[in-house]
């Protein structure tokens, strides 16, 4: 089947309503559409899934993760603040680990000139599970993620949104990035090749969405980020 191509880097648009409208078109117009949550395709995160499925740490109960990068004030824009620019990564990780969506999300944060610059929140999941997450545009931090289970914990090393290291109760595993002579303007830029390979596979298989980042996942993530915007007072218009 011939499928037209359409790929967008996260975050697609700012509100769940716009996402639902956006994802209405692929089935009508026969084109592939995927939000670019590149973390889902990193070998370290794929290995994390394997470790969780093998029961390496028992049942995952708690996640602690942060993504904090000091960005000059002139580059902070409404719609590209901490929640949408950074928050999608720890939130998608929590959903990925728990293979579920939150029941509640409660957060608070700081705004400067209408832009959310630092936000922390707790997302609760079924069966007593929770994720404590923090993002900031004002400070550099460890940017690690730790998943605690009933039998131990696993850590995604620095830059947990584009991880190259995974520490299990028994060993530390390194996943070197593909090499390239070209310079990038993002953290671990050659890691985009993992995502590109998956998009290629989806197109070759004639898919309209990627199983690892289905449309419903994008709408759900947008829903909870909108909740955070409401809680800290930076709600975006649906128009």
C-alpha positions in Angstrom: 0.0 0.0 0.0 1.3 3.4 -0.9 1.4 5.7 2.2 2.2 9.4 2.1 4.7 10.5 4.7 4.2 12.9 7.5 6.4 13.1 10.6 6.4 15.7 13.2 8.9 16.4 16.0 7.4 16.5 19.5 5.4 18.3 20.6 2.9 18.3 17.6 0.5 20.9 18.8 -0.4 22.4 22.2 -3.9 21.0 23.0 -5.7 17.6 23.0 -8.5 19.0 20.8 -6.0 20.0 18.1 -4.3 16.6 18.3 -7.7 14.8 17.9 -8.4 16.9 14.8 -4.8 16.3 13.5 -5.1 12.5 13.8 -8.4 12.5 12.1 -6.7 13.0 8.7 -4.2 10.1 8.3 -7.0 7.6 7.9 -8.9 9.8 5.5 -6.0 11.0 3.4 -3.9 7.8 3.7 -0.8 9.2 5.2 1.6 8.2 8.0 1.7 10.6 11.0 3.8 10.2 14.1 4.9 12.4 16.9 8.6 12.3 17.2 9.2 10.9 20.7 12.6 9.7 19.8 13.3 8.3 23.3 11.1 5.3 22.5 13.6 4.0 20.0 16.9 4.3 21.9 18.5 0.9 22.5 18.8 1.8 26.2 15.1 2.4 26.6 14.3 -0.7 24.6 16.6 -2.7 26.9 14.8 -1.1 29.9 11.5 -2.6 28.6 13.2 -6.0 28.3 14.5 -5.8 31.9 11.0 -4.8 33.2 9.4 -7.6 31.3 11.9 -10.1 32.7 11.0 -8.9 36.2 14.5 -7.7 37.0 13.2 -5.3 39.6 9.9 -7.0 40.3 6.8 -4.8 39.8 7.7 -1.1 39.1 6.1 1.1 41.7 7.8 4.5 41.6 9.6 6.6 39.0 11.8 9.7 39.8 12.9 11.7 36.8 14.0 15.2 35.8 14.9 17.0 32.7 16.5 20.4 33.4 18.4 22.5 31.0 19.4 26.1 31.5 18.1 28.1 28.5 18.6 31.9 28.1 15.4 33.9 28.7 15.3 35.2 25.1 14.9 31.6 23.8 11.9 30.7 26.0 8.6 31.0 24.2 5.0 30.4 25.1 4.1 27.0 23.8 7.7 26.0 24.0 8.1 26.3 27.8 9.2 23.6 30.2 6.1 21.5 30.0 5.9 21.1 26.3 9.6 21.5 25.5 10.9 19.1 28.2 7.9 17.7 30.2 6.8 15.3 27.5 9.9 13.2 28.0 9.6 12.2 31.6 5.9 11.8 31.3 6.2 9.5 28.3 8.8 7.5 30.2 6.4 7.0 33.1 3.7 5.8 30.7 6.2 3.6 29.0 7.4 2.0 32.2 3.9 1.5 33.7 2.3 0.7 30.3 -0.6 2.8 31.5 -1.9 6.3 31.7 -2.2 8.5 34.8 -5.2 8.6 37.0 -4.3 12.0 38.3 -1.6 14.6 37.7 -0.9 17.3 40.3 1.7 19.9 39.8 3.0 23.4 40.6 5.6 25.6 39.1 7.0 29.0 38.2 6.3 31.2 35.3 8.3 34.2 33.8 6.7 36.5 31.3 3.9 34.0 30.7 6.2 31.1 30.1 6.4 28.0 32.4 10.0 27.8 33.3 10.1 25.2 36.2 7.4 22.6 36.9 7.2 19.7 39.2 4.4 17.2 39.4 3.3 13.8 40.7 1.4 11.5 38.3 -0.5 8.7 40.0 -1.3 5.4 38.3 -3.4 2.4 39.2 -2.3 -0.1 41.9 -0.5 2.4 44.0 2.1 3.4 41.4 3.4 7.0 41.0 5.9 9.1 39.1 7.6 12.2 40.6 8.8 14.4 37.7 10.5 17.8 37.4 11.5 20.0 34.4 13.2 23.3 34.3 14.5 25.9 31.8 16.5 27.7 34.5 19.0 25.2 35.8 21.1 22.2 34.7 20.5 19.0 36.6 21.4 15.3 36.6 18.6 14.5 34.0 18.5 10.9 35.2 15.5 8.6 35.7 15.3 6.0 38.4 12.6 3.2 38.3 12.0 1.6 41.7 10.4 -1.8 41.9 9.5 -4.4 44.5 12.9 -6.2 44.0 15.3 -3.3 43.2 15.8 -0.4 40.9 17.1 0.6 37.4 18.6 3.8 36.4 18.7 5.5 33.0 21.9 7.6 32.9 22.3 11.3 32.2 20.0 12.6 29.4 17.3 10.1 30.2 15.3 11.5 27.2 18.1 10.2 24.9 19.8 7.6 27.1 23.1 5.9 26.4 23.5 4.0 29.7 21.3 1.7 31.8 22.2 0.5 35.2 20.5 -2.7 36.5 20.9 -4.3 39.9 23.6 -6.5 38.3 25.4 -4.4 35.7 25.9 -1.1 33.9 25.2 -1.3 30.2 26.5 1.3 27.7 24.9 1.9 24.3 27.2 4.1 22.2 25.6 6.4 19.7 26.1 6.0 16.0 29.1 8.0 14.8 28.8 10.9 12.3 31.1 13.5 10.9 28.2 16.0 10.9 27.6 18.4 13.7 24.2 18.6 15.5 22.4 21.3 17.4 20.7 19.0 19.9 21.8 16.5 22.6 22.9 13.2 21.2 21.8 14.2 17.7 22.9 10.9 16.0 20.3 9.2 18.1 17.6 10.5 15.7 18.7 7.7 13.4 17.0 5.1 15.7 13.7 7.0 15.2 14.3 7.4 11.5 14.8 3.6 11.1 11.5 2.9 12.8 9.7 5.4 10.6 11.2 3.8 7.6 10.0 0.4 8.8 6.5 1.7 9.4 6.3 3.2 5.9 7.6 0.0 4.3 4.9 -1.9 6.2 2.2 0.5 5.0 1.3 1.7 8.5 -0.6 4.9 9.2 0.8 5.2 12.8 3.7 3.8 14.7 2.9 1.1 17.2 5.5 2.5 19.7 4.0 6.0 19.5 0.3 5.5 18.6 -2.0 8.5 18.1 -3.9 7.8 21.2 -0.7 8.1 23.2 0.0 11.6 21.8 -3.5 12.7 22.7 -3.2 11.3 26.2 0.2 13.0 26.8 -1.3 16.3 25.5 -4.3 16.0 27.8 -2.1 15.7 30.9 0.2 18.5 29.9 -2.8 20.7 29.4 -3.9 19.8 33.0 -0.4 21.0 34.2 -0.8 24.2 32.2 -4.1 24.9 33.9 -2.7 24.2 37.3 0.2 26.7 36.9 -1.8 29.2 34.9 -0.3 29.0 31.4 -3.3 27.4 29.6 -3.1 27.6 25.8 -6.0 28.5 23.6 -7.7 25.8 21.5 -7.5 28.2 18.5 
